[in-house]
Amino acid sequence: MTVSLVSPRAAQWPYSSFERDHGVWILESMGFRRIAQECWGGRASAAMHALNARHPWDHNAAFHPWILTRLPQSRRLAVDVGCGRGDLLAALAPFFEHVHGTDQDRAMRAVSHARCAGLANVSIDDADLDGLPDGADLITMVAVLHHLDIEPALATIRERLAPGGRFLCVGLAPPSSVADHAWDVASMLTNPLIGFVRHPWPAVESAPQPPIPVAQPTVELAELGRLCDQAMPGARIRRHLGFRHTVEWTAPHSG
Ligand SMILES: C[S@@+](CC[C@H](N)C(=O)[O-])C[C@H]1O[C@@H](n2cnc3c(N)ncnc32)[C@H](O)[C@@H]1O
């Protein structure tokens, strides 16, 4: 099935505001969603889109509490890979001696620097995974793993974590199994409701921000599970509403 089967308008509504705002339908290959949109007709899709635009919510920041309630005991160094606009860096700063963010995008680093101005324990650079500091107590990735070559990325993260350190990852994957599609439909249906609860007042125009770089996820959750099992035995993977899954792993104290 190709994108042209769906009107541009109908293709918009299940996406988060930044995905929509920047015109990248990162989940566009997810056939079931588009079939549902076609079946419901353009009017229903347009109405849903209008509702989402009126009550937008950030599908990534929504997972910050998930991260903040799973912090490791030792809190010397936290690293957020692909820190984007730096909101998670600022949220982690009160809990760690040092918080380090990396992003390969210059505009995102500039926004992060501005966001974290005045937070003396936050640093930001453009290091790639191989340049990450050793001995991190926490490594986070929110909507970033699918930008990377997953197998070597997981191996590098495992090496960079201190014993007892945690990898907390929020990710996206294209649906393929029946369970994936069921979660996808549940995410579609609850998306406007969650928007309404999280953002009950209608959105107002704000100053334009640099676009957040996005990528289309291609590795299915089943395959991701296999890769995580290899690199991080015992990693816990869970599906969530909001078209996201999480990966949680604690590095062993020995071996
Ligand atoms: C979808 S955005 C997510 C940003 C942020 N984590 C959030 O939750 O809003 C993905 C980010 O990963 C960054 N990124 C992609 N590949 C990267 C890499 N190899 N190293 C560091 N950052 C990377 C992009 O520049 C972008 O800011």
The ligand as a Gaussian input file, in Angstrom:
#p B3LYP/6-31G(d) Opt

LIG

0 1
 C       12.797000      12.226000      17.443000
 S       14.047000      13.201000      18.138000
 C       13.828000      12.941000      19.884000
 C       14.428000      14.059000      20.690000
 C       14.227000      13.969000      22.207000
 N       14.877000      12.792000      22.757000
 C       12.775000      14.022000      22.596000
 O       12.325000      13.165000      23.359000
 O       12.064000      14.937000      22.153000
 C       15.535000      12.269000      17.802000
 C       16.787000      13.035000      18.161000
 O       17.909000      12.159000      18.052000
 C       18.972000      12.885000      17.474000
 N       19.902000      11.916000      16.899000
 C       19.703000      11.130000      15.836000
 N       20.788000      10.353000      15.632000
 C       21.687000      10.666000      16.604000
 C       23.000000      10.227000      16.925000
 N       23.626000       9.286000      16.212000
 N       23.615000      10.761000      17.994000
 C       23.007000      11.731000      18.729000
 N       21.770000      12.193000      18.456000
 C       21.115000      11.666000      17.415000
 C       18.306000      13.810000      16.487000
 O       19.124000      14.895000      16.138000
 C       17.060000      14.223000      17.256000
 O       17.259000      15.365000      18.044000

